[in-house]
Amino acid sequence: MDASQLLLEYLKEQYAQARQHETRQAAATTFLTAAGGAVLGVAVKDGHLLREQ
């Protein structure tokens, strides 16, 4: 394998790893957003966030 082929393979691997990290990060963000929404929804439903008048 010549140097340009090695560099190409290296860059492909780096790109693949970056995409995997991006996917995990997006999944974690989605999960945390959904969990936060669920907690907020339960708090509002149970009246914990309603201002007493």
PyMOL Python script that loads the backbone (N, CA, C, O; Angstrom):
from pymol import cmd

cmd.read_pdbstr("""\
ATOM      1  N   MET A   1       0.838  -1.180   0.000  1.00  0.00           N
ATOM      2  CA  MET A   1       0.000   0.000   0.000  1.00  0.00           C
ATOM      3  C   MET A   1       0.885   1.247   0.000  1.00  0.00           C
ATOM      4  O   MET A   1       1.850   1.337   0.759  1.00  0.00           O
ATOM      5  N   ASP A   2       0.558   2.164  -0.824  1.00  0.00           N
ATOM      6  CA  ASP A   2       1.356   3.395  -0.838  1.00  0.00           C
ATOM      7  C   ASP A   2       0.826   4.379   0.213  1.00  0.00           C
ATOM      8  O   ASP A   2      -0.207   4.135   0.835  1.00  0.00           O
ATOM      9  N   ALA A   3       1.533   5.470   0.400  1.00  0.00           N
ATOM     10  CA  ALA A   3       1.214   6.426   1.463  1.00  0.00           C
ATOM     11  C   ALA A   3      -0.173   7.047   1.294  1.00  0.00           C
ATOM     12  O   ALA A   3      -0.879   7.250   2.282  1.00  0.00           O
ATOM     13  N   SER A   4      -0.568   7.346   0.074  1.00  0.00           N
ATOM     14  CA  SER A   4      -1.874   7.977  -0.130  1.00  0.00           C
ATOM     15  C   SER A   4      -3.012   7.011   0.209  1.00  0.00           C
ATOM     16  O   SER A   4      -4.048   7.425   0.729  1.00  0.00           O
ATOM     17  N   GLN A   5      -2.819   5.741  -0.083  1.00  0.00           N
ATOM     18  CA  GLN A   5      -3.839   4.738   0.247  1.00  0.00           C
ATOM     19  C   GLN A   5      -3.948   4.572   1.764  1.00  0.00           C
ATOM     20  O   GLN A   5      -5.049   4.449   2.300  1.00  0.00           O
ATOM     21  N   LEU A   6      -2.800   4.568   2.453  1.00  0.00           N
ATOM     22  CA  LEU A   6      -2.813   4.475   3.911  1.00  0.00           C
ATOM     23  C   LEU A   6      -3.514   5.678   4.530  1.00  0.00           C
ATOM     24  O   LEU A   6      -4.302   5.535   5.466  1.00  0.00           O
ATOM     25  N   LEU A   7      -3.227   6.843   4.010  1.00  0.00           N
ATOM     26  CA  LEU A   7      -3.866   8.052   4.512  1.00  0.00           C
ATOM     27  C   LEU A   7      -5.371   8.012   4.279  1.00  0.00           C
ATOM     28  O   LEU A   7      -6.142   8.395   5.159  1.00  0.00           O
ATOM     29  N   LEU A   8      -5.791   7.563   3.130  1.00  0.00           N
ATOM     30  CA  LEU A   8      -7.212   7.452   2.828  1.00  0.00           C
ATOM     31  C   LEU A   8      -7.903   6.500   3.804  1.00  0.00           C
ATOM     32  O   LEU A   8      -8.976   6.815   4.318  1.00  0.00           O
ATOM     33  N   GLU A   9      -7.295   5.335   4.065  1.00  0.00           N
ATOM     34  CA  GLU A   9      -7.881   4.373   5.002  1.00  0.00           C
ATOM     35  C   GLU A   9      -7.959   4.960   6.407  1.00  0.00           C
ATOM     36  O   GLU A   9      -8.945   4.763   7.117  1.00  0.00           O
ATOM     37  N   TYR A  10      -6.912   5.680   6.802  1.00  0.00           N
ATOM     38  CA  TYR A  10      -6.892   6.309   8.120  1.00  0.00           C
ATOM     39  C   TYR A  10      -8.018   7.337   8.235  1.00  0.00           C
ATOM     40  O   TYR A  10      -8.726   7.373   9.241  1.00  0.00           O
ATOM     41  N   LEU A  11      -8.181   8.162   7.220  1.00  0.00           N
ATOM     42  CA  LEU A  11      -9.226   9.178   7.243  1.00  0.00           C
ATOM     43  C   LEU A  11     -10.623   8.563   7.246  1.00  0.00           C
ATOM     44  O   LEU A  11     -11.527   9.083   7.901  1.00  0.00           O
ATOM     45  N   LYS A  12     -10.804   7.477   6.532  1.00  0.00           N
ATOM     46  CA  LYS A  12     -12.097   6.776   6.546  1.00  0.00           C
ATOM     47  C   LYS A  12     -12.421   6.285   7.945  1.00  0.00           C
ATOM     48  O   LYS A  12     -13.557   6.406   8.405  1.00  0.00           O
ATOM     49  N   GLU A  13     -11.420   5.728   8.624  1.00  0.00           N
ATOM     50  CA  GLU A  13     -11.628   5.222   9.981  1.00  0.00           C
ATOM     51  C   GLU A  13     -11.942   6.359  10.948  1.00  0.00           C
ATOM     52  O   GLU A  13     -12.820   6.222  11.800  1.00  0.00           O
ATOM     53  N   GLN A  14     -11.241   7.466  10.824  1.00  0.00           N
ATOM     54  CA  GLN A  14     -11.502   8.615  11.685  1.00  0.00           C
ATOM     55  C   GLN A  14     -12.914   9.157  11.457  1.00  0.00           C
ATOM     56  O   GLN A  14     -13.602   9.528  12.408  1.00  0.00           O
ATOM     57  N   TYR A  15     -13.333   9.200  10.219  1.00  0.00           N
ATOM     58  CA  TYR A  15     -14.683   9.671   9.884  1.00  0.00           C
ATOM     59  C   TYR A  15     -15.735   8.741  10.489  1.00  0.00           C
ATOM     60  O   TYR A  15     -16.725   9.204  11.056  1.00  0.00           O
ATOM     61  N   ALA A  16     -15.519   7.439  10.367  1.00  0.00           N
ATOM     62  CA  ALA A  16     -16.468   6.474  10.922  1.00  0.00           C
ATOM     63  C   ALA A  16     -16.573   6.622  12.436  1.00  0.00           C
ATOM     64  O   ALA A  16     -17.674   6.565  12.985  1.00  0.00           O
ATOM     65  N   GLN A  17     -15.462   6.810  13.107  1.00  0.00           N
ATOM     66  CA  GLN A  17     -15.490   6.978  14.558  1.00  0.00           C
ATOM     67  C   GLN A  17     -16.196   8.271  14.956  1.00  0.00           C
ATOM     68  O   GLN A  17     -16.935   8.299  15.940  1.00  0.00           O
ATOM     69  N   ALA A  18     -15.975   9.321  14.209  1.00  0.00           N
ATOM     70  CA  ALA A  18     -16.640  10.598  14.500  1.00  0.00           C
ATOM     71  C   ALA A  18     -18.149  10.467  14.330  1.00  0.00           C
ATOM     72  O   ALA A  18     -18.914  11.012  15.126  1.00  0.00           O
ATOM     73  N   ARG A  19     -18.575   9.757  13.313  1.00  0.00           N
ATOM     74  CA  ARG A  19     -20.015   9.556  13.087  1.00  0.00           C
ATOM     75  C   ARG A  19     -20.639   8.754  14.218  1.00  0.00           C
ATOM     76  O   ARG A  19     -21.756   9.049  14.644  1.00  0.00           O
ATOM     77  N   GLN A  20     -19.927   7.736  14.711  1.00  0.00           N
ATOM     78  CA  GLN A  20     -20.454   6.946  15.833  1.00  0.00           C
ATOM     79  C   GLN A  20     -20.627   7.831  17.062  1.00  0.00           C
ATOM     80  O   GLN A  20     -21.645   7.753  17.749  1.00  0.00           O
ATOM     81  N   HIS A  21     -19.639   8.666  17.337  1.00  0.00           N
ATOM     82  CA  HIS A  21     -19.715   9.552  18.494  1.00  0.00           C
ATOM     83  C   HIS A  21     -20.887  10.521  18.344  1.00  0.00           C
ATOM     84  O   HIS A  21     -21.607  10.786  19.306  1.00  0.00           O
ATOM     85  N   GLU A  22     -21.071  11.041  17.146  1.00  0.00           N
ATOM     86  CA  GLU A  22     -22.165  11.972  16.872  1.00  0.00           C
ATOM     87  C   GLU A  22     -23.504  11.295  17.110  1.00  0.00           C
ATOM     88  O   GLU A  22     -24.415  11.906  17.669  1.00  0.00           O
ATOM     89  N   THR A  23     -23.634  10.047  16.696  1.00  0.00           N
ATOM     90  CA  THR A  23     -24.881   9.304  16.869  1.00  0.00           C
ATOM     91  C   THR A  23     -25.176   9.076  18.354  1.00  0.00           C
ATOM     92  O   THR A  23     -26.315   9.244  18.790  1.00  0.00           O
ATOM     93  N   ARG A  24     -24.167   8.697  19.127  1.00  0.00           N
ATOM     94  CA  ARG A  24     -24.364   8.494  20.567  1.00  0.00           C
ATOM     95  C   ARG A  24     -24.740   9.793  21.251  1.00  0.00           C
ATOM     96  O   ARG A  24     -25.602   9.814  22.130  1.00  0.00           O
ATOM     97  N   GLN A  25     -24.098  10.872  20.850  1.00  0.00           N
ATOM     98  CA  GLN A  25     -24.386  12.170  21.456  1.00  0.00           C
ATOM     99  C   GLN A  25     -25.817  12.602  21.144  1.00  0.00           C
ATOM    100  O   GLN A  25     -26.514  13.114  22.020  1.00  0.00           O
ATOM    101  N   ALA A  26     -26.252  12.403  19.923  1.00  0.00           N
ATOM    102  CA  ALA A  26     -27.625  12.764  19.536  1.00  0.00           C
ATOM    103  C   ALA A  26     -28.636  11.913  20.300  1.00  0.00           C
ATOM    104  O   ALA A  26     -29.666  12.424  20.739  1.00  0.00           O
ATOM    105  N   ALA A  27     -28.356  10.631  20.461  1.00  0.00           N
ATOM    106  CA  ALA A  27     -29.259   9.742  21.193  1.00  0.00           C
ATOM    107  C   ALA A  27     -29.355  10.159  22.659  1.00  0.00           C
ATOM    108  O   ALA A  27     -30.443  10.166  23.234  1.00  0.00           O
ATOM    109  N   ALA A  28     -28.228  10.502  23.259  1.00  0.00           N
ATOM    110  CA  ALA A  28     -28.233  10.933  24.653  1.00  0.00           C
ATOM    111  C   ALA A  28     -29.001  12.235  24.820  1.00  0.00           C
ATOM    112  O   ALA A  28     -29.754  12.387  25.781  1.00  0.00           O
ATOM    113  N   THR A  29     -28.824  13.162  23.912  1.00  0.00           N
ATOM    114  CA  THR A  29     -29.532  14.438  23.978  1.00  0.00           C
ATOM    115  C   THR A  29     -31.032  14.224  23.831  1.00  0.00           C
ATOM    116  O   THR A  29     -31.821  14.831  24.555  1.00  0.00           O
ATOM    117  N   THR A  30     -31.425  13.371  22.907  1.00  0.00           N
ATOM    118  CA  THR A  30     -32.843  13.072  22.717  1.00  0.00           C
ATOM    119  C   THR A  30     -33.443  12.449  23.965  1.00  0.00           C
ATOM    120  O   THR A  30     -34.535  12.823  24.391  1.00  0.00           O
ATOM    121  N   PHE A  31     -32.721  11.491  24.554  1.00  0.00           N
ATOM    122  CA  PHE A  31     -33.209  10.831  25.767  1.00  0.00           C
ATOM    123  C   PHE A  31     -33.367  11.833  26.910  1.00  0.00           C
ATOM    124  O   PHE A  31     -34.391  11.844  27.594  1.00  0.00           O
ATOM    125  N   LEU A  32     -32.353  12.671  27.113  1.00  0.00           N
ATOM    126  CA  LEU A  32     -32.421  13.632  28.214  1.00  0.00           C
ATOM    127  C   LEU A  32     -33.528  14.660  28.003  1.00  0.00           C
ATOM    128  O   LEU A  32     -34.168  15.081  28.967  1.00  0.00           O
ATOM    129  N   THR A  33     -33.759  15.065  26.774  1.00  0.00           N
ATOM    130  CA  THR A  33     -34.847  16.001  26.479  1.00  0.00           C
ATOM    131  C   THR A  33     -36.195  15.359  26.776  1.00  0.00           C
ATOM    132  O   THR A  33     -37.066  15.983  27.383  1.00  0.00           O
ATOM    133  N   ALA A  34     -36.365  14.115  26.347  1.00  0.00           N
ATOM    134  CA  ALA A  34     -37.625  13.404  26.597  1.00  0.00           C
ATOM    135  C   ALA A  34     -37.839  13.178  28.091  1.00  0.00           C
ATOM    136  O   ALA A  34     -38.954  13.335  28.588  1.00  0.00           O
ATOM    137  N   ALA A  35     -36.787  12.814  28.803  1.00  0.00           N
ATOM    138  CA  ALA A  35     -36.902  12.591  30.246  1.00  0.00           C
ATOM    139  C   ALA A  35     -37.255  13.895  30.963  1.00  0.00           C
ATOM    140  O   ALA A  35     -38.100  13.908  31.859  1.00  0.00           O
ATOM    141  N   GLY A  36     -36.608  14.984  30.566  1.00  0.00           N
ATOM    142  CA  GLY A  36     -36.927  16.280  31.169  1.00  0.00           C
ATOM    143  C   GLY A  36     -38.362  16.689  30.904  1.00  0.00           C
ATOM    144  O   GLY A  36     -39.037  17.221  31.786  1.00  0.00           O
ATOM    145  N   GLY A  37     -38.828  16.442  29.695  1.00  0.00           N
ATOM    146  CA  GLY A  37     -40.222  16.751  29.359  1.00  0.00           C
ATOM    147  C   GLY A  37     -41.205  15.924  30.165  1.00  0.00           C
ATOM    148  O   GLY A  37     -42.249  16.423  30.586  1.00  0.00           O
ATOM    149  N   ALA A  38     -40.873  14.665  30.378  1.00  0.00           N
ATOM    150  CA  ALA A  38     -41.744  13.793  31.167  1.00  0.00           C
ATOM    151  C   ALA A  38     -41.811  14.259  32.617  1.00  0.00           C
ATOM    152  O   ALA A  38     -42.891  14.302  33.206  1.00  0.00           O
ATOM    153  N   VAL A  39     -40.674  14.604  33.190  1.00  0.00           N
ATOM    154  CA  VAL A  39     -40.649  15.087  34.579  1.00  0.00           C
ATOM    155  C   VAL A  39     -41.429  16.393  34.700  1.00  0.00           C
ATOM    156  O   VAL A  39     -42.210  16.569  35.635  1.00  0.00           O
ATOM    157  N   LEU A  40     -41.220  17.300  33.762  1.00  0.00           N
ATOM    158  CA  LEU A  40     -41.938  18.571  33.779  1.00  0.00           C
ATOM    159  C   LEU A  40     -43.441  18.343  33.624  1.00  0.00           C
ATOM    160  O   LEU A  40     -44.242  18.985  34.304  1.00  0.00           O
ATOM    161  N   GLY A  41     -43.819  17.433  32.735  1.00  0.00           N
ATOM    162  CA  GLY A  41     -45.237  17.136  32.537  1.00  0.00           C
ATOM    163  C   GLY A  41     -45.889  16.579  33.784  1.00  0.00           C
ATOM    164  O   GLY A  41     -47.012  16.957  34.117  1.00  0.00           O
ATOM    165  N   VAL A  42     -45.205  15.691  34.477  1.00  0.00           N
ATOM    166  CA  VAL A  42     -45.746  15.115  35.716  1.00  0.00           C
ATOM    167  C   VAL A  42     -45.859  16.188  36.786  1.00  0.00           C
ATOM    168  O   VAL A  42     -46.849  16.232  37.517  1.00  0.00           O
ATOM    169  N   ALA A  43     -44.857  17.053  36.888  1.00  0.00           N
ATOM    170  CA  ALA A  43     -44.896  18.123  37.893  1.00  0.00           C
ATOM    171  C   ALA A  43     -46.060  19.071  37.640  1.00  0.00           C
ATOM    172  O   ALA A  43     -46.735  19.484  38.582  1.00  0.00           O
ATOM    173  N   VAL A  44     -46.300  19.419  36.389  1.00  0.00           N
ATOM    174  CA  VAL A  44     -47.411  20.312  36.063  1.00  0.00           C
ATOM    175  C   VAL A  44     -48.739  19.608  36.316  1.00  0.00           C
ATOM    176  O   VAL A  44     -49.669  20.207  36.856  1.00  0.00           O
ATOM    177  N   LYS A  45     -48.830  18.354  35.932  1.00  0.00           N
ATOM    178  CA  LYS A  45     -50.063  17.592  36.099  1.00  0.00           C
ATOM    179  C   LYS A  45     -50.425  17.450  37.581  1.00  0.00           C
ATOM    180  O   LYS A  45     -51.594  17.552  37.951  1.00  0.00           O
ATOM    181  N   ASP A  46     -49.422  17.215  38.420  1.00  0.00           N
ATOM    182  CA  ASP A  46     -49.668  17.039  39.848  1.00  0.00           C
ATOM    183  C   ASP A  46     -49.830  18.358  40.581  1.00  0.00           C
ATOM    184  O   ASP A  46     -50.142  18.367  41.772  1.00  0.00           O
ATOM    185  N   GLY A  47     -49.623  19.470  39.893  1.00  0.00           N
ATOM    186  CA  GLY A  47     -49.830  20.774  40.488  1.00  0.00           C
ATOM    187  C   GLY A  47     -48.645  21.316  41.257  1.00  0.00           C
ATOM    188  O   GLY A  47     -48.783  22.303  41.979  1.00  0.00           O
ATOM    189  N   HIS A  48     -47.490  20.702  41.125  1.00  0.00           N
ATOM    190  CA  HIS A  48     -46.316  21.167  41.867  1.00  0.00           C
ATOM    191  C   HIS A  48     -45.771  22.494  41.333  1.00  0.00           C
ATOM    192  O   HIS A  48     -45.073  23.206  42.054  1.00  0.00           O
ATOM    193  N   LEU A  49     -46.076  22.824  40.108  1.00  0.00           N
ATOM    194  CA  LEU A  49     -45.546  24.053  39.526  1.00  0.00           C
ATOM    195  C   LEU A  49     -46.588  25.144  39.393  1.00  0.00           C
ATOM    196  O   LEU A  49     -46.316  26.192  38.806  1.00  0.00           O
ATOM    197  N   LEU A  50     -47.765  24.918  39.922  1.00  0.00           N
ATOM    198  CA  LEU A  50     -48.806  25.926  39.853  1.00  0.00           C
ATOM    199  C   LEU A  50     -48.623  26.930  40.982  1.00  0.00           C
ATOM    200  O   LEU A  50     -48.356  26.555  42.123  1.00  0.00           O
ATOM    201  N   ARG A  51     -48.769  28.189  40.656  1.00  0.00           N
ATOM    202  CA  ARG A  51     -48.622  29.248  41.645  1.00  0.00           C
ATOM    203  C   ARG A  51     -49.908  29.333  42.473  1.00  0.00           C
ATOM    204  O   ARG A  51     -51.007  29.401  41.922  1.00  0.00           O
ATOM    205  N   GLU A  52     -49.761  29.328  43.787  1.00  0.00           N
ATOM    206  CA  GLU A  52     -50.951  29.461  44.644  1.00  0.00           C
ATOM    207  C   GLU A  52     -51.382  30.906  44.689  1.00  0.00           C
ATOM    208  O   GLU A  52     -50.554  31.812  44.781  1.00  0.00           O
ATOM    209  N   GLN A  53     -52.691  31.119  44.622  1.00  0.00           N
ATOM    210  CA  GLN A  53     -53.205  32.477  44.587  1.00  0.00           C
ATOM    211  C   GLN A  53     -53.961  32.791  45.854  1.00  0.00           C
ATOM    212  O   GLN A  53     -54.472  33.900  46.008  1.00  0.00           O
TER     213      GLN A  53
END
""", "prot")
cmd.dss("prot")
cmd.show_as("cartoon", "prot")
cmd.util.cbc("prot")
cmd.orient("prot")
